[in-house]
Amino acid sequence: MIKIGDKVDERYRILSRVATGGMADIYEANDLIMKRVVCLKIMKESLLRDPRNVERFANETAVAASFNHPNIVRVYGRGFIEGRPYMATEFVKGQTLRDKLNFSVNMSLSDACEVMLQLTSAIGYIHGHGLVHRDLKPDNLFYLSDGTVKVTDFGISIPIGTMPPGEAIQGTIYYCAPEVLMGNPAEIANDIYSMGVVFYELVTGQVPFEGQNPEEVASHIVKNRFPEATKIMPSLPQSVNKVIATACRKHPSERYINADEFHAAIESLISNRDNFKERRGFLSRLFGFK
């Protein structure tokens, strides 16, 4: 039983319990060697019986430990405590993007574009290391008080072009690209699609496809045309709608080639000041109210 004040590996002093996630218990701790506050992510004891959980946790630790990017949560170390694997990471003071959306429903276009610039930069870096994230969604993106975005959760990341034999569909259904749902190997285009869905949700406050169950959602994603963001938010510029639509084309080859191209498209949106002018509907223009 881990308690406040315990010392882990003679290095980390437990300061407080921050949260409990699906995979791990999260603690704030003091790194006694480096003299800094860190986050300890300790795998839940109840999950140790399934080797797939241990493998996923180990994969996340190994993958993230190799990254050094301002928009990716840093991993400082790893080990075991009471037979449970843990990782020590950068302590991020902030909420997730999901928390932000739960509070404000959607974001302003300017804030959404800033988030996407950082996200595409981080994912471009990850792709440059030969990996696909496979689980990009607001829940896995920290949103700091200064607007900084930090990508986390690399538990199901795998090398580009691979697919573990016999693996079930991974990722969160609402953000999965059509080809992922059809069992195709992991490709850069999968993350491009997921980022497009995140952008859609940031500006509209909802995901593009919903259903009564995961199977119904998957069917909509594979079979139905991707909805226009402007149908939900008519005030959005068509140029924004075009960027999202390009990222979320049904066929991977029709999407942005890579995260850098997606990033450049966001930069183009920001550079056009007309995109950020207030847009009023027909009735408001006719009658003069806001």
C-alpha positions, 0 to 999 in steps of 0.5 A: 500500500503506497502512502503519502511520505513513502520513498520510491526507489530511494529517490522519489518521496510521495507528496500527494495522490493526484488522480486514478486513471484507467491504467494507473494511480497518479502521484505527485512526488519530490525527486530527491536527487534532481530536486524537482517535483515529478509525477509518478504513474504507478500501474494499478495492482489489479491490472498486473494479472493481465500481461497485456496491461503490463506490456502496454505500460512498459511500451508507453514508458519506453516510447515516451522516454526517448522523446524530447519535445516541448509539446510532449510530456517528458519521462524521466525514469522508470522502475518497480514499486511493490511489484508494480511498474511505474514511470516518473514524468514531468509534473504538468500543472494543468487540465486535459483538453477534455476538461477544458471542453467539458467546461467551455463546450468549444474553443474560440477559433484562434485558441483552437488553431494554437492548440492544433499548431502545437499538436501537429508539431508534436505528432510530426516529431513522433512520426519522425521517430517512426511511430504512430500514436494511435490514440489522439484525443482531448483526454490525452492532451494536457492543456496548461494555463498558458495555453501550452499543449502536452501530448501524453499516453503512448501505451498503444503507439507502434512503428509505422506500417506495423500491426501486432498479429491478432490485435483487436482494434485499438484507440478510441472509436470516435477518433479512429480513421476508417482504415483503422476500423477495417484492420489496416496497419498503422500509418501516419494518415491514421494520426492525421485523421484523429487530429482532424477529428480533434480540430472538429471537436475543438471548434464545434464542441462535438465529435463528427460521428455518434451512435448508440454503441461502438459498432454503430459509431464505427459503421458511420465512420466507415460508410458515411460522409464526414460532416461539415463543421460549418453545419454545426457552427455556421460562423466558421470560415469555409477555409477552416471547414476545408482544412478539417475535411482534408485531414479527415478524407475517407481515403488516406491518400487524400489527406495531408501527406504528413503532420508538417503539411497539416501544420502549414495549413493551420499556419495559413489559417492564422495568417489570414486575418479575415478568418478571425473577423466576427461573423453574424448570421442573416437575421442578425444582419437584417435586424441589427442584433448581435 
